[in-house]
Amino acid sequence: MLSHRVTVAGAALGLLVSSTAYAADPSSRGQSGLGFTVGLGVAMTPDYEGSNNYRVWPAGFLRFSNLYHPATYVQIAGPGLESNLIPDDHWRMGVVASFNTSYRHVDDRAVKRLRRPESGLQAGFVVGYDFSDRPDAERVLEVRATYDVLHGNGFLITPRAHASVPLTPDLSLGAGVSVTWASSDYMSNRFSVSGSDSLRSGLRPFKAGSGFKDVGLDLSLTYAFSQRWALTGFANYQLLLGDAAKSPVVKDRGNRNNFTTGMIVSYSF
Protein backbone atom coordinates (compact mmCIF):
# COMPACT_ATOMS: atom_id res chain seq x y z
CA MET A 1 0.00 0.00 0.00
CA LEU A 2 2.74 2.47 0.93
CA SER A 3 4.67 1.86 -2.26
CA HIS A 4 1.53 2.60 -4.27
CA ARG A 5 0.89 5.89 -2.53
CA VAL A 6 4.46 7.05 -3.03
CA THR A 7 4.27 6.36 -6.76
CA VAL A 8 1.03 8.27 -7.35
CA ALA A 9 1.62 11.32 -9.58
CA GLY A 10 5.15 10.02 -9.96
CA ALA A 11 5.98 11.96 -13.13
CA ALA A 12 5.16 15.30 -11.57
CA LEU A 13 6.88 14.43 -8.32
CA GLY A 14 9.94 13.09 -10.12
CA LEU A 15 10.38 16.28 -12.16
CA LEU A 16 9.95 18.41 -9.05
CA VAL A 17 12.41 16.38 -7.02
CA SER A 18 14.89 16.55 -9.89
CA SER A 19 14.98 20.35 -9.63
CA THR A 20 15.02 20.07 -5.85
CA ALA A 21 18.03 17.77 -5.91
CA TYR A 22 19.93 20.05 -8.28
CA ALA A 23 19.40 23.09 -6.04
CA ALA A 24 20.35 21.14 -2.90
CA ASP A 25 23.46 19.49 -4.41
CA PRO A 26 26.73 21.39 -3.75
CA SER A 27 28.49 19.68 -6.69
CA SER A 28 25.94 21.30 -9.03
CA ARG A 29 27.35 24.64 -7.89
CA GLY A 30 30.89 23.86 -8.97
CA GLN A 31 32.41 21.94 -6.06
CA SER A 32 34.83 19.19 -7.06
CA GLY A 33 34.70 15.49 -6.24
CA LEU A 34 31.99 12.84 -6.31
CA GLY A 35 28.82 14.10 -4.61
CA PHE A 36 26.06 12.25 -2.81
CA THR A 37 22.80 13.91 -1.70
CA VAL A 38 19.89 12.30 0.13
CA GLY A 39 16.55 14.00 0.66
CA LEU A 40 13.56 13.00 2.79
CA GLY A 41 10.23 14.72 3.32
CA VAL A 42 6.51 14.57 2.63
CA ALA A 43 4.35 15.21 -0.43
CA MET A 44 0.62 15.60 -0.98
CA THR A 45 -0.45 13.91 -4.22
CA PRO A 46 -3.70 12.87 -5.92
CA ASP A 47 -4.80 9.27 -5.34
CA TYR A 48 -4.40 8.65 -9.08
CA GLU A 49 -3.85 10.88 -12.10
CA GLY A 50 -7.05 12.92 -12.27
CA SER A 51 -8.35 11.99 -8.82
CA ASN A 52 -10.31 14.22 -6.43
CA ASN A 53 -8.78 12.49 -3.41
CA TYR A 54 -5.42 13.54 -1.97
CA ARG A 55 -3.00 11.85 0.41
CA VAL A 56 0.14 12.88 2.27
CA TRP A 57 2.97 10.35 2.04
CA PRO A 58 6.77 10.18 2.31
CA ALA A 59 8.86 11.57 -0.56
CA GLY A 60 12.58 11.63 -1.21
CA PHE A 61 15.52 11.19 -3.52
CA LEU A 62 19.06 9.82 -3.78
CA ARG A 63 21.48 11.60 -6.10
CA PHE A 64 25.03 10.68 -7.13
CA SER A 65 26.55 13.69 -8.87
CA ASN A 66 29.80 14.83 -10.48
CA LEU A 67 30.44 11.24 -11.58
CA TYR A 68 33.16 12.11 -14.09
CA HIS A 69 32.07 15.67 -14.96
CA PRO A 70 30.23 18.32 -12.89
CA ALA A 71 27.10 17.92 -15.05
CA THR A 72 26.88 14.10 -14.84
CA TYR A 73 24.63 12.39 -12.30
CA VAL A 74 22.36 9.43 -11.55
CA GLN A 75 19.29 9.98 -9.41
CA ILE A 76 16.44 7.97 -7.92
CA ALA A 77 13.47 10.20 -7.12
CA GLY A 78 10.19 8.77 -5.85
CA PRO A 79 9.16 6.08 -8.35
CA GLY A 80 11.63 7.11 -11.02
CA LEU A 81 15.22 7.17 -12.18
CA GLU A 82 16.96 9.78 -14.28
CA SER A 83 20.50 10.65 -15.28
CA ASN A 84 22.82 12.73 -17.37
CA LEU A 85 25.72 10.74 -18.79
CA ILE A 86 27.22 13.31 -21.18
CA PRO A 87 30.41 15.02 -19.86
CA ASP A 88 29.60 18.40 -21.38
CA ASP A 89 28.93 21.86 -19.93
CA HIS A 90 25.76 22.31 -21.98
CA TRP A 91 24.49 19.15 -23.72
CA ARG A 92 22.48 16.66 -21.66
CA MET A 93 21.57 13.04 -22.44
CA GLY A 94 20.70 10.17 -20.13
CA VAL A 95 18.41 7.31 -19.16
CA VAL A 96 15.04 7.92 -17.47
CA ALA A 97 12.40 5.58 -16.04
CA SER A 98 9.23 5.82 -13.95
CA PHE A 99 6.70 3.33 -12.58
CA ASN A 100 2.93 3.69 -12.99
CA THR A 101 0.61 1.66 -10.79
CA SER A 102 -2.82 0.17 -11.46
CA TYR A 103 -6.00 1.48 -9.80
CA ARG A 104 -6.16 -1.49 -7.47
CA HIS A 105 -5.50 0.47 -4.27
CA VAL A 106 -7.28 3.78 -4.98
CA ASP A 107 -9.99 5.00 -2.61
CA ASP A 108 -12.72 5.63 -5.18
CA ARG A 109 -14.87 2.48 -5.17
CA ALA A 110 -15.97 2.73 -8.81
CA VAL A 111 -12.46 3.39 -10.17
CA LYS A 112 -11.05 0.66 -7.93
CA ARG A 113 -13.22 -1.95 -9.70
CA LEU A 114 -11.58 -1.32 -13.09
CA ARG A 115 -9.40 -4.17 -14.38
CA ARG A 116 -7.41 -1.61 -16.38
CA PRO A 117 -4.99 0.03 -16.25
CA GLU A 118 -2.13 -2.41 -15.92
CA SER A 119 0.93 -1.27 -14.02
CA GLY A 120 3.63 0.07 -16.32
CA LEU A 121 7.33 0.82 -16.36
CA GLN A 122 8.03 3.77 -18.64
CA ALA A 123 11.70 3.68 -19.64
CA GLY A 124 13.64 5.67 -22.20
CA PHE A 125 15.95 8.63 -22.58
CA VAL A 126 16.15 12.40 -22.16
CA VAL A 127 18.04 14.82 -24.42
CA GLY A 128 18.52 18.48 -23.60
CA TYR A 129 20.65 21.59 -23.66
CA ASP A 130 21.56 23.90 -20.78
CA PHE A 131 21.89 27.52 -21.93
CA SER A 132 23.33 28.76 -18.63
CA ASP A 133 27.03 29.58 -18.32
CA ARG A 134 26.89 29.70 -14.50
CA PRO A 135 27.75 26.67 -12.33
CA ASP A 136 25.08 27.69 -9.77
CA ALA A 137 22.21 27.98 -12.28
CA GLU A 138 20.58 26.09 -15.12
CA ARG A 139 18.31 26.99 -18.05
CA VAL A 140 17.45 23.73 -19.77
CA LEU A 141 15.31 22.76 -22.75
CA GLU A 142 14.82 18.99 -22.94
CA VAL A 143 12.71 16.21 -24.46
CA ARG A 144 11.91 12.94 -22.68
CA ALA A 145 10.71 9.86 -24.58
CA THR A 146 9.65 6.70 -22.73
CA TYR A 147 7.98 3.38 -23.58
CA ASP A 148 6.19 0.90 -21.32
CA VAL A 149 8.72 -1.93 -21.24
CA LEU A 150 6.65 -3.93 -18.73
CA HIS A 151 3.47 -4.55 -20.74
CA GLY A 152 3.96 -2.62 -23.99
CA ASN A 153 1.23 -0.09 -23.20
CA GLY A 154 2.46 2.76 -25.34
CA PHE A 155 4.85 5.68 -25.10
CA LEU A 156 5.10 9.26 -23.85
CA ILE A 157 6.94 12.27 -25.29
CA THR A 158 7.47 15.20 -22.91
CA PRO A 159 9.14 18.47 -23.96
CA ARG A 160 10.09 20.54 -20.92
CA ALA A 161 11.76 23.85 -20.11
CA HIS A 162 13.10 24.40 -16.60
CA ALA A 163 15.43 26.78 -14.82
CA SER A 164 17.10 27.17 -11.44
CA VAL A 165 18.57 30.50 -10.37
CA PRO A 166 20.09 31.78 -7.10
CA LEU A 167 18.15 34.61 -5.47
CA THR A 168 20.74 35.00 -2.71
CA PRO A 169 23.83 32.94 -1.80
CA ASP A 170 21.57 30.70 0.34
CA LEU A 171 18.26 30.82 -1.54
CA SER A 172 17.45 29.47 -5.02
CA LEU A 173 14.30 29.35 -7.14
CA GLY A 174 13.37 26.62 -9.59
CA ALA A 175 10.58 26.68 -12.19
CA GLY A 176 9.48 24.54 -15.11
CA VAL A 177 6.79 24.01 -17.71
CA SER A 178 6.08 20.80 -19.62
CA VAL A 179 3.58 19.20 -21.99
CA THR A 180 3.10 15.48 -22.58
CA TRP A 181 1.93 13.68 -25.72
CA ALA A 182 0.70 10.09 -25.21
CA SER A 183 0.22 7.28 -27.72
CA SER A 184 -3.12 5.53 -28.22
CA ASP A 185 -1.93 2.41 -26.35
CA TYR A 186 -0.91 4.47 -23.32
CA MET A 187 -4.16 6.46 -23.30
CA SER A 188 -6.28 3.34 -23.75
CA ASN A 189 -4.56 1.61 -20.84
CA ARG A 190 -4.80 4.55 -18.43
CA PHE A 191 -8.06 6.28 -19.39
CA SER A 192 -10.35 3.97 -21.42
CA VAL A 193 -13.29 2.11 -19.84
CA SER A 194 -14.16 -1.16 -21.60
CA GLY A 195 -17.65 -2.64 -21.77
CA SER A 196 -16.86 -5.23 -19.11
CA ASP A 197 -15.24 -2.60 -16.87
CA SER A 198 -18.29 -0.39 -17.34
CA LEU A 199 -20.58 -3.16 -16.07
CA ARG A 200 -18.20 -3.90 -13.22
CA SER A 201 -17.73 -0.28 -12.05
CA GLY A 202 -20.86 1.57 -13.16
CA LEU A 203 -18.75 4.03 -15.17
CA ARG A 204 -19.81 4.78 -18.74
CA PRO A 205 -17.82 3.10 -21.55
CA PHE A 206 -15.11 5.28 -23.03
CA LYS A 207 -12.37 4.87 -25.62
CA ALA A 208 -9.35 7.15 -25.22
CA GLY A 209 -7.14 7.96 -28.21
CA SER A 210 -3.70 9.44 -28.70
CA GLY A 211 -3.01 13.12 -28.15
CA PHE A 212 -1.72 15.66 -25.69
CA LYS A 213 -2.35 14.27 -22.22
CA ASP A 214 -1.43 17.16 -19.94
CA VAL A 215 0.41 20.40 -19.38
CA GLY A 216 2.31 20.99 -16.16
CA LEU A 217 3.81 23.88 -14.19
CA ASP A 218 6.19 23.46 -11.25
CA LEU A 219 7.94 25.68 -8.72
CA SER A 220 10.51 25.01 -6.02
CA LEU A 221 12.29 27.15 -3.44
CA THR A 222 15.44 25.88 -1.72
CA TYR A 223 17.13 27.37 1.32
CA ALA A 224 20.64 26.11 2.16
CA PHE A 225 21.31 26.18 5.90
CA SER A 226 24.93 25.25 5.25
CA GLN A 227 27.05 23.56 2.59
CA ARG A 228 25.45 20.24 3.55
CA TRP A 229 21.87 20.91 4.76
CA ALA A 230 19.01 22.37 2.69
CA LEU A 231 15.23 22.70 2.90
CA THR A 232 13.06 22.74 -0.23
CA GLY A 233 9.38 23.47 -0.73
CA PHE A 234 7.86 22.45 -4.05
CA ALA A 235 4.55 22.57 -5.92
CA ASN A 236 3.22 21.29 -9.23
CA TYR A 237 0.03 21.99 -11.17
CA GLN A 238 -1.08 19.50 -13.82
CA LEU A 239 -3.98 20.17 -16.21
CA LEU A 240 -5.22 17.06 -18.00
CA LEU A 241 -6.10 17.57 -21.66
CA GLY A 242 -8.03 15.84 -24.44
CA ASP A 243 -9.29 12.32 -23.81
CA ALA A 244 -7.50 12.20 -20.45
CA ALA A 245 -9.76 15.00 -19.21
CA LYS A 246 -12.85 13.44 -20.86
CA SER A 247 -12.32 9.99 -19.34
CA PRO A 248 -14.99 8.92 -16.80
CA VAL A 249 -12.27 8.27 -14.19
CA VAL A 250 -11.44 12.00 -14.41
CA LYS A 251 -14.56 13.84 -15.64
CA ASP A 252 -17.13 11.83 -13.66
CA ARG A 253 -15.12 10.66 -10.63
CA GLY A 254 -12.21 13.09 -10.40
CA ASN A 255 -10.89 16.43 -11.60
CA ARG A 256 -8.73 17.48 -14.55
CA ASN A 257 -6.88 19.90 -12.24
CA ASN A 258 -4.24 18.10 -10.17
CA PHE A 259 -1.83 19.49 -7.57
CA THR A 260 1.28 18.10 -5.90
CA THR A 261 2.97 19.91 -3.01
CA GLY A 262 5.55 19.03 -0.40
CA MET A 263 8.77 19.73 1.49
CA ILE A 264 12.10 17.90 1.54
CA VAL A 265 15.12 18.21 3.83
CA SER A 266 18.38 17.17 2.12
CA TYR A 267 21.90 16.39 3.25
CA SER A 268 24.95 16.31 0.99
CA PHE A 269 28.12 14.30 1.58
N, C-alpha and C positions, 0 to 999 in steps of 0.2 A: 504493500500500500504506500509506504513512504517513498519508494523509488518512483512510483507512478506520479505522485504529487510533485516531486522535484522536477520531473521531466515535462510537466505541463507548460505550454508556452515556451518550450525550450529554445526555439529559434530566436525569439525576442530576447530572452534572458541571456542566451549565449552571446549575442551581439553586444548587449549592454555590458556583460562581464568582461568581454574582450577589451572594450574601451577602459573599463575600470582597472583591469590588470595593467594595461599600458601606463595609465597615469600613476599607478601605485608602485611601478617597477623602477627602481633606481637605474638599472642598466639601460632603460629606454631613454634616460636623460644623459647618457654619455659616459657612465662609469664603466670601467674595464673589468674583465673577468666574468666567468659564468655566473649568472644570476638565478635565484630561485625565490619565487614569491608565492605565498599561500594566503588565501582569503576566505573568511567565513562570515556568514551573516544570515539574514532572513529576506524573503521576497514574498510579495503578495501577487498571485497569478490567477487567471481564470481556470476553472475546473477542466475545461477543454477549450480548444480554439473556437471562439464564438459563444462561450458559455456566459450565463448571467451570474453564476456562482463563483465566489472567490475564496481562496484559502491562503494562509500564511504558512510557509514551510522553509526549511533550511536552504541556503544557497551558498555557493562558493566556487573557488577555482584554484588550480595549481598551474604555475607557469614557470617553465625553464627558458631563460632568455640569454642573449649574447652567446649562442652556442659556438659559433665560429666567426660571427660578425655581429655588431651591435643590433642589427635589424632582424636577426634570425631568432626564432623561438618555437617552442611547442607548448600548447596549452590545453588543459582539460577544464571546461567551464560548464557546470550543470550537467546536462545530458550530451554535451558535444565536445568535439576535439577540433582544434584548428592550429595552423602553423604558418610560418614563413620560412622557406628553406633556401631563398636566394640571397647570397652575400653581396647585396647592393644597397647603396644609400637611398635609392628611390624605387626601383622595381620590386614588386612583391609577388611571390607565387608559393603556394603550399597546399597541403592536404586538409580537407575539412570533413567533418562527419557529425551527424546529430541523430538522436533516437526519438521516434514518435510512437506513442503508446496507442492502444485500442481504447474504446469507451467502456471497457469492462468495469472500471472502478469509479466512474463518475457518479455524482450524486443524483442527477436528474433521472428519474425512474424510466421515462420513455426512451431517452437516449441510451441509457444503460442496457436496454433490451436489444439494441442493434447488434447483429453479428459482424457487420462491418463498422469501422475500418479494421483492417489487420494492422498489427504493429509494424513499423518500418524503420530501416536504418538507411538514412540518406547520407551517402558518401560521395565525395568528388574532390574538386579543387577550387581554389580561389586565385585570381590574377588581379593585380592592381598596381597603382603607381602613387607614390607619396610625393607631393609637390613641395613639401616643406624642406627648407635647408637648415632648420634648427634641430638639435638633438633632443630638445625638451618639448617638441611639438610635432604634430602630424596633420597633414591634409591629404587624405587618401580617396581616390576613386577606385572602386574594385567591382569585380563581377564574380559571383559564386555560382557554380553549377554542380548539382548533386543528383544522384539516382538512387532509388530504393534497391539496395543490393540484397536485402533480406527476402523480399517477396516479389520484386519486380513491379511495384506499384508506382511507376512513373518517375518524373524528374522535375526539379525546380531550377529556375534561373533567377538570381537576385542581384541586380545592380544596386550598389550602395555608395554613398558619399559620406565620409565621416571625418571629424577633425577633433584634435585635442590641443588646447592652448593654455599656457600658464597665465593666470590673472595676477598672481603675486608669486614670490619664491616658494610659498607653501601651499598655494591654492591653484587648482587647474580645472578647467571646464571642458567637457566633452559633449559633442552633439553629432547626430547622424540622421540621414533620411534614406529609406530604401523602398523598393517596390519588388514584388515577387510574381513571376509568371509560372504557372503550373500546367503540366501536361494533363491530357484527358484521363489517363490512368490514375494519376495522383488525385485529381479532383473527384473521380468516381469513387475511389477508395475512401476518401476522407469525408465527402459531403453528399454522395448519392444515398437514396433510400430505396432499396429494392422492393418488389411486391411482397415478398415473404417477410422482410423486415418491417414493412408498413403494417401488415397484419399483426406481427409480433409486438410492435411498439405503439401502434395507434397514430403514428406520424404519416402524413400523406406521402405517396410515392414521388420520387424526384430523381432526375438524371442530371448530374453535373458534368459540364464539358470543360475543355481547356480554356485558359484565359488568365488575365491578371487576377491573382488571388487576394492580394492585400497591398497596402502601403503603410509604412511604419515611420514613426519619429521617435528618437530617443535622446535623452539628456543625462549627463552625469556630472557630479561635482565632487572633487577629491581634495581632502585636506591632509597634508603630510605633517604628522606630529614631530617626526624626526626623519633621519635617512632610512629608517627601517619600518616605522609604523605609519599607517595611513587609514583614513576613514572616508568611505565613498557612499554617497546617496545617488540612486539612479531611478529613472522612470522611462517607460516606453508606452507609446500609444499606437495601436494597430487598428486600422480600418479595413474590414473585410470587403472585398469587391466582387462584382459579377455573380457567378453561380455559388461562390462560397457564402455570400451575403443572403442569397435567395434560398439556400438549403433549409429544410425544416428544422434541422438541429440548431440553426442559427436564427432564422427569421421567426420561427414559431416557438422555440424553446430557449433561445438565447438572445444575443445582441451582437450586431456587427461591430460595435465599438468595444475594444478590449484594452485593458490597462495592466501594466506590470510595474510594480514599484518595490524598492527595497533598500537595504543598507548593508555594507560589507566592511569589516575591519581586516586589513591585510598586514602581513609581516614579511619583510624581504631579508634574505640571507646573503 
